[in-house]
Amino acid sequence: MAQDQPVKALIITLTYEPAAAVYSINRLKPEMLCFALPESSKAIVESGVQPKIEQMPRRWDWILLTDPHEFAGCHRAMSQSLPDLLRTWQVLPGELVVDLSNATPAMAAALALAVLPWTSRIVSLVPTGQGGEEAITLEGKRLNWMQTNPWDEMAAWPRREGSELFNRGEFFAAAKIFREIESRVSGSGKPLYRALADAAEGYGWWERFHYRQAWDRLKGALKALEMALLWGGPPGLKTAVADIKANVGFLERLVLDPAEVKEWLLADLLAHAARRLRVARDPEGAMVTLLRALEACAQRQLFIKHRIKSWDVRPESLPPALQETCRTCYLDDIDGKYKLPLPAQFRVLAGLGDQMGQAFLRTWPSMKPLLDAAAHAVLGHGVELVKAERVQQLYEVIVKLSGVAESSLPRFPSLHL
């Protein structure tokens, strides 16, 4: 008799023929065993099955069916009993094997439906000529051992659900679905869903500004997804891989930049604000990010062009007209450093003859109402919900002021798998 790797849990159907049940149990050697059977078949388990089991399971149980030929009753009994039983046995998704060799059509349909969240393998012994991959002889009968994984075909439905969550910015929720699919599909399909889960988690970390974790996770996911493309992969994967590859390059520049002011941070903050506004429909969060982007714009210009750190200023490095103001107004009494507030950073740039600073002063009349709206917002210093229109206006002002091309902003992929 062929031997498989021992399985965590086996649910086996039984009506009146014990030989097929004995074969499956001895072949699969389950740690936990449950029979789905009518009351009249309990005696068969005790007399025809149990004495012939070569390696007894650690636990076993049964689900009694009132009428094995009636679908609704079978499904009711199984769906009411199985969740608690498998939870008690600590069976995880993908760890359950189901044997339908002795099932009536009603039992087979009801059990296949009830166990779908947990099983990744359905086995049965069928007469020769009805399929199967391995011929055996059992009590003088020629039979075929057949096994299938319903999730290999059904994965498309939850994959679409995971893709939709990803496209709404719910990255960790999408990763959870992809991990669940990974645990259920057959071995050849697992690398694809593991990579999709890693990619979703990578974007989740990126959305929280954990750039190193995001970069590490996306690098590994990209290699696996490129390998999946060699075998075809689902429709839409090629476009997603191209976007992920571009994102990995962006993160590499951001993470490996050793400067105290990272040149690519401004682009990421602008892209993050756009996602919060347009994808997450979160104007408050987008406005907070834009204020940080406006400061990053000034910090980058001060540091790269003039070697001035806005968070640790030497007053003598400022234009003469602003040095005394800095000494009297911008000293932090906690750490003793001079720190420029946001408007002062641009005034310093203007005083140094920097075009960005001068552009800020020219833009100030139109920018002031937008900054006031941010200050009055719930996440500012007030209680008024900020309007999406105000956020969009400030976004456009910062893009124009910074000179950053929108085409250079990192664009998260849209999954259409």
C-alpha positions as CSV (number, residue, x, y, z in Angstrom):
1,M,0.0,0.0,0.0
2,A,1.3,3.5,-0.9
3,Q,2.2,5.7,2.0
4,D,1.5,9.5,2.2
5,Q,2.9,11.9,4.7
6,P,0.9,11.8,8.0
7,V,-1.9,14.3,8.0
8,K,-3.1,16.6,10.8
9,A,-6.8,15.7,10.6
10,L,-9.0,13.5,8.4
11,I,-12.7,13.5,8.0
12,I,-13.9,10.3,6.5
13,T,-17.4,9.4,5.3
14,L,-18.8,6.0,6.0
15,T,-22.1,4.2,5.1
16,Y,-21.7,0.5,4.9
17,E,-18.3,-0.4,3.3
18,P,-15.4,-0.3,5.9
19,A,-12.6,-1.4,3.6
20,A,-12.1,2.0,1.8
21,A,-12.1,3.8,5.2
22,V,-9.5,1.4,6.6
23,Y,-7.3,1.9,3.5
24,S,-7.5,5.7,3.8
25,I,-6.8,5.8,7.5
26,N,-3.8,3.5,7.3
27,R,-2.4,5.4,4.2
28,L,-2.8,8.9,5.7
29,K,-2.2,8.1,9.4
30,P,-4.1,11.1,10.7
31,E,-3.4,12.6,14.1
32,M,-7.1,13.4,14.5
33,L,-9.9,11.4,12.9
34,C,-13.6,12.2,12.5
35,F,-16.3,10.0,10.9
36,A,-19.3,11.5,9.2
37,L,-21.9,8.7,9.2
38,P,-25.5,7.8,9.9
39,E,-26.3,6.3,13.3
40,S,-26.7,2.9,11.8
41,S,-23.0,2.8,10.7
42,K,-21.5,3.4,14.2
43,A,-21.3,-0.4,14.7
44,I,-19.2,-0.7,11.5
45,V,-16.6,1.6,12.9
46,E,-16.3,-0.4,16.1
47,S,-16.2,-3.8,14.4
48,G,-14.9,-3.3,10.9
49,V,-12.6,-0.2,11.1
50,Q,-11.1,0.3,14.5
51,P,-9.6,-3.2,14.9
52,K,-7.8,-2.8,11.5
53,I,-6.2,0.7,12.1
54,E,-2.4,0.3,12.2
55,Q,-1.7,3.6,13.9
56,M,-4.4,4.9,16.2
57,P,-5.1,8.6,16.0
58,R,-4.6,10.8,19.1
59,R,-8.2,11.9,19.0
60,W,-11.3,10.9,17.2
61,D,-14.9,11.8,17.0
62,W,-17.9,11.4,14.8
63,I,-20.7,13.5,13.3
64,L,-24.0,11.7,13.1
65,L,-26.3,12.2,10.1
66,T,-30.0,11.6,10.4
67,D,-30.5,10.8,6.7
68,P,-27.4,10.4,4.5
69,H,-29.4,10.9,1.4
70,E,-30.8,14.3,2.4
71,F,-28.5,17.3,1.6
72,A,-30.0,19.9,3.9
73,G,-29.9,17.7,7.0
74,C,-26.3,16.5,6.2
75,H,-25.1,20.1,5.7
76,R,-26.8,21.3,8.9
77,A,-25.2,18.6,11.0
78,M,-21.7,19.1,9.6
79,S,-21.7,22.9,9.6
80,Q,-22.9,23.0,13.2
81,S,-20.4,20.5,14.5
82,L,-17.2,21.0,12.4
83,P,-16.2,24.6,13.5
84,D,-16.1,23.8,17.2
85,L,-14.5,20.4,16.6
86,L,-11.7,21.7,14.4
87,R,-11.1,24.7,16.7
88,T,-10.8,22.2,19.7
89,W,-8.3,20.2,17.6
90,Q,-6.5,23.4,16.6
91,V,-6.7,22.5,12.9
92,L,-5.5,25.4,10.7
93,P,-6.7,26.2,7.2
94,G,-5.2,23.7,4.8
95,E,-4.5,21.0,7.4
96,L,-7.7,19.0,6.9
97,V,-8.1,16.1,4.5
98,V,-11.5,14.8,3.5
99,D,-12.3,11.3,2.2
100,L,-15.5,10.9,0.2
101,S,-15.0,7.3,-0.8
102,N,-18.2,6.1,1.0
103,A,-20.2,9.3,0.7
104,T,-23.7,9.4,-0.8
105,P,-24.1,12.3,-3.2
106,A,-25.9,14.3,-0.5
107,M,-23.1,13.6,2.0
108,A,-20.3,14.5,-0.5
109,A,-21.9,17.8,-1.5
110,A,-22.7,18.8,2.1
111,L,-19.2,17.9,3.4
112,A,-17.4,19.5,0.6
113,L,-19.2,22.7,1.3
114,A,-18.9,22.6,5.0
115,V,-15.1,21.9,5.1
116,L,-14.1,24.4,2.4
117,P,-12.4,26.9,4.9
118,W,-10.1,24.2,6.3
119,T,-9.4,21.6,3.6
120,S,-6.9,21.6,0.8
121,R,-7.2,18.0,-0.1
122,I,-10.1,15.8,-1.0
123,V,-9.4,12.1,-1.6
124,S,-11.5,9.1,-2.6
125,L,-11.3,5.6,-4.0
126,V,-13.2,5.3,-7.3
127,P,-13.9,2.5,-9.7
128,T,-11.3,2.1,-12.5
129,G,-12.2,4.2,-15.4
130,Q,-13.6,7.1,-13.4
131,G,-10.3,9.0,-13.1
132,G,-7.6,8.9,-10.4
133,E,-3.9,8.7,-10.5
134,E,-2.9,5.4,-8.8
135,A,-4.5,2.0,-9.2
136,I,-4.9,-0.3,-6.2
137,T,-6.6,-3.6,-5.4
138,L,-8.9,-3.7,-2.4
139,E,-10.7,-6.9,-1.5
140,G,-10.4,-8.1,-5.0
141,K,-11.7,-4.9,-6.6
142,R,-9.6,-2.7,-8.9
143,L,-9.9,0.9,-7.7
144,N,-8.2,4.2,-8.4
145,W,-6.9,6.5,-5.7
146,M,-8.0,10.1,-6.6
147,Q,-7.1,13.3,-4.9
148,T,-7.9,16.9,-5.7
149,N,-7.5,20.4,-4.2
150,P,-10.6,22.5,-4.7
151,W,-8.7,25.6,-3.8
152,D,-6.5,25.4,-6.9
153,E,-9.6,26.5,-8.9
154,M,-11.4,28.4,-6.2
155,A,-8.5,30.7,-5.4
156,A,-9.5,33.2,-8.1
157,W,-12.5,34.4,-6.0
158,P,-10.6,35.3,-2.8
159,R,-7.7,36.5,-4.9
160,R,-10.0,39.1,-6.4
161,E,-11.1,40.1,-2.9
162,G,-7.5,40.5,-1.7
163,S,-6.8,42.6,-4.8
164,E,-9.7,44.9,-4.1
165,L,-8.6,45.4,-0.5
166,F,-5.1,46.1,-1.7
167,N,-6.4,48.7,-4.2
168,R,-8.3,50.4,-1.3
169,G,-5.1,50.7,0.7
170,E,-6.0,48.0,3.2
171,F,-2.7,46.3,2.7
172,F,-2.5,44.1,5.8
173,A,-6.0,42.9,5.3
174,A,-5.1,41.9,1.7
175,A,-2.0,40.2,3.0
176,K,-4.1,38.1,5.4
177,I,-6.3,36.9,2.5
178,F,-3.3,36.0,0.4
179,R,-1.7,34.1,3.3
180,E,-4.9,32.1,3.7
181,I,-4.9,31.2,0.0
182,E,-1.3,30.2,0.3
183,S,-2.1,27.8,3.1
184,R,-4.8,26.1,1.0
185,V,-3.6,25.9,-2.6
186,S,-1.3,23.1,-3.7
187,G,2.4,23.3,-3.5
188,S,3.0,24.8,-7.0
189,G,0.6,27.7,-6.3
190,K,2.0,28.6,-2.9
191,P,5.0,30.8,-4.0
192,L,2.7,33.1,-5.9
193,Y,0.4,33.8,-3.0
194,R,3.3,34.0,-0.5
195,A,4.8,36.7,-2.8
196,L,1.5,38.6,-3.1
197,A,1.2,38.5,0.7
198,D,4.8,39.7,1.2
199,A,4.1,42.5,-1.4
200,A,0.9,43.6,0.4
201,E,2.7,43.7,3.8
202,G,5.6,45.6,2.2
203,Y,3.2,48.3,1.0
204,G,1.5,48.2,4.4
205,W,4.9,49.0,6.1
206,W,5.6,51.7,3.4
207,E,2.2,53.4,4.2
208,R,3.4,53.6,7.8
209,F,6.8,55.1,6.7
210,H,8.8,52.0,7.7
211,Y,10.9,52.3,4.6
212,R,13.6,49.6,5.5
213,Q,11.0,46.9,6.3
214,A,9.0,47.8,3.2
215,W,12.1,47.7,0.9
216,D,13.2,44.3,2.3
217,R,9.8,42.8,2.0
218,L,9.2,44.1,-1.6
219,K,12.6,43.0,-2.8
220,G,11.9,39.4,-1.9
221,A,8.3,39.6,-3.3
222,L,9.5,41.0,-6.6
223,K,11.9,38.1,-7.2
224,A,9.1,35.6,-6.5
225,L,6.6,37.4,-8.7
226,E,9.1,37.6,-11.6
227,M,9.5,33.9,-11.3
228,A,5.8,33.4,-11.3
229,L,5.6,35.4,-14.5
230,L,7.8,32.8,-16.2
231,W,5.0,30.3,-15.7
232,G,2.3,32.7,-16.8
233,G,0.7,33.8,-13.6
234,P,-2.8,35.3,-13.3
235,P,-3.9,38.1,-15.7
236,G,-2.7,41.5,-14.7
237,L,0.4,40.2,-12.9
238,K,2.8,41.6,-15.4
239,T,1.6,45.2,-15.0
240,A,1.8,44.9,-11.2
241,V,5.3,43.5,-11.3
242,A,6.5,46.4,-13.4
243,D,5.1,48.9,-10.8
244,I,6.6,47.0,-7.9
245,K,10.0,47.0,-9.6
246,A,9.8,50.8,-10.0
247,N,8.8,51.1,-6.3
248,V,11.7,48.9,-5.1
249,G,14.1,51.2,-7.0
250,F,12.5,54.3,-5.3
251,L,12.8,52.7,-1.9
252,E,16.4,51.8,-2.5
253,R,17.3,55.4,-3.2
254,L,15.4,56.5,-0.1
255,V,16.7,53.9,2.3
256,L,20.3,54.0,1.2
257,D,20.5,57.8,1.1
258,P,22.9,58.6,4.0
259,A,22.1,62.3,4.2
260,E,20.4,63.7,7.2
261,V,17.8,65.2,4.9
262,K,16.7,62.6,2.4
263,E,16.2,64.0,-1.1
264,W,13.4,61.6,-2.0
265,L,11.4,62.0,1.2
266,L,9.4,64.9,-0.2
267,A,8.2,62.9,-3.2
268,D,7.1,60.1,-0.9
269,L,5.2,62.5,1.4
270,L,3.4,64.0,-1.6
271,A,2.5,60.6,-2.9
272,H,1.3,59.5,0.5
273,A,-0.9,62.6,0.9
274,A,-2.4,61.9,-2.6
275,R,-3.3,58.3,-1.5
276,R,-4.8,59.5,1.7
277,L,-7.0,62.0,-0.1
278,R,-7.9,60.0,-3.3
279,V,-7.8,56.3,-2.1
280,A,-8.5,56.4,1.6
281,R,-10.9,59.4,1.4
282,D,-9.1,60.9,4.5
283,P,-8.6,64.6,4.0
284,E,-7.6,65.1,7.6
285,G,-4.7,62.6,7.3
286,A,-3.8,64.0,3.9
287,M,-3.6,67.5,5.3
288,V,-1.2,66.5,8.1
289,T,1.0,64.8,5.6
290,L,1.0,67.8,3.3
291,L,2.1,70.1,6.2
292,R,5.1,67.7,6.7
293,A,5.7,67.7,3.0
294,L,5.8,71.5,2.9
295,E,8.4,71.5,5.7
296,A,10.4,68.7,4.0
297,C,10.4,70.9,0.9
298,A,12.1,73.8,2.9
299,Q,14.4,71.4,4.8
300,R,15.7,69.8,1.6
301,Q,16.4,73.2,0.0
302,L,18.1,74.6,3.1
303,F,20.2,71.6,3.6
304,I,21.2,70.6,0.0
305,K,21.7,74.2,-1.2
306,H,22.8,76.0,1.9
307,R,23.9,73.3,4.4
308,I,21.5,74.7,7.0
309,K,19.7,72.3,9.3
310,S,16.4,73.7,10.3
311,W,16.3,71.7,13.5
312,D,19.8,72.7,14.6
313,V,20.5,76.2,13.2
314,R,23.6,78.3,13.8
315,P,22.2,81.9,13.9
316,E,25.4,83.3,12.2
317,S,24.6,81.2,9.1
318,L,21.3,83.0,8.6
319,P,20.8,86.3,6.7
320,P,21.7,89.2,9.0
321,A,18.2,90.5,9.3
322,L,17.0,87.1,10.8
323,Q,19.9,86.4,13.1
324,E,18.6,88.3,16.1
325,T,15.1,87.0,15.6
326,C,16.5,83.5,15.7
327,R,18.5,84.1,18.9
328,T,15.5,85.6,20.7
329,C,12.6,83.5,19.4
330,Y,13.8,80.1,18.1
331,L,15.8,78.7,21.0
332,D,14.5,75.4,22.3
333,D,15.0,75.5,26.1
334,I,14.9,71.7,26.3
335,D,17.9,70.8,24.2
336,G,19.4,74.3,23.7
337,K,19.2,74.2,19.9
338,Y,17.9,76.9,17.6
339,K,14.9,75.5,15.5
340,L,13.2,77.3,12.7
341,P,9.4,77.0,12.5
342,L,7.9,76.4,9.0
343,P,7.3,80.0,7.8
344,A,10.8,81.0,9.0
345,Q,12.4,78.3,7.0
346,F,11.1,79.8,3.8
347,R,11.9,83.4,5.0
348,V,15.5,82.3,5.5
349,L,15.6,80.9,2.0
350,A,14.2,84.1,0.6
351,G,16.8,86.1,2.6
352,L,19.5,83.9,1.1
353,G,18.2,84.8,-2.4
354,D,16.9,81.3,-3.0
355,Q,14.2,81.2,-5.7
356,M,12.1,78.7,-3.7
357,G,11.9,81.1,-0.7
358,Q,11.0,84.0,-2.9
359,A,8.3,81.9,-4.6
360,F,6.9,81.1,-1.2
361,L,6.6,84.8,-0.3
362,R,4.8,85.5,-3.5
363,T,2.5,82.5,-2.9
364,W,1.9,83.4,0.7
365,P,-1.4,85.3,0.1
366,S,-3.0,82.3,-1.5
367,M,-1.3,79.8,0.8
368,K,-2.3,81.5,4.1
369,P,-6.0,80.5,3.9
370,L,-5.0,76.9,3.2
371,L,-2.7,76.8,6.2
372,D,-5.4,78.4,8.3
373,A,-7.7,75.6,7.2
374,A,-5.1,73.0,8.3
375,A,-4.8,74.8,11.7
376,H,-8.5,74.8,12.3
377,A,-8.8,71.1,11.4
378,V,-9.5,68.4,13.9
379,L,-5.9,67.1,13.5
380,G,-4.6,70.7,13.6
381,H,-5.7,72.8,16.5
382,G,-9.5,73.1,16.0
383,V,-12.7,71.2,15.5
384,E,-13.6,71.9,11.9
385,L,-13.3,69.0,9.4
386,V,-11.0,70.0,6.6
387,K,-12.4,70.0,3.1
388,A,-11.0,67.8,0.4
389,E,-10.9,70.8,-1.9
390,R,-8.6,72.7,0.5
391,V,-6.3,69.7,0.6
392,Q,-6.1,69.4,-3.1
393,Q,-5.3,73.1,-3.4
394,L,-2.5,72.9,-1.0
395,Y,-1.2,69.8,-2.7
396,E,-1.0,71.7,-6.0
397,V,0.7,74.7,-4.4
398,I,3.4,72.5,-2.9
399,V,4.0,70.5,-6.1
400,K,4.4,73.8,-8.0
401,L,6.6,75.4,-5.2
402,S,8.9,72.4,-4.9
403,G,9.3,71.8,-8.6
404,V,8.7,68.0,-8.1
405,A,7.2,66.5,-11.2
406,E,4.1,64.4,-10.4
407,S,5.4,61.7,-12.7
408,S,8.4,61.2,-10.4
409,L,6.2,60.4,-7.4
410,P,6.1,56.7,-6.4
411,R,2.9,55.1,-7.6
412,F,1.5,52.1,-5.8
413,P,0.4,49.3,-8.2
414,S,-3.3,48.4,-8.8
415,L,-3.9,44.7,-8.5
416,H,-6.3,43.3,-11.1
417,L,-5.7,39.6,-10.6
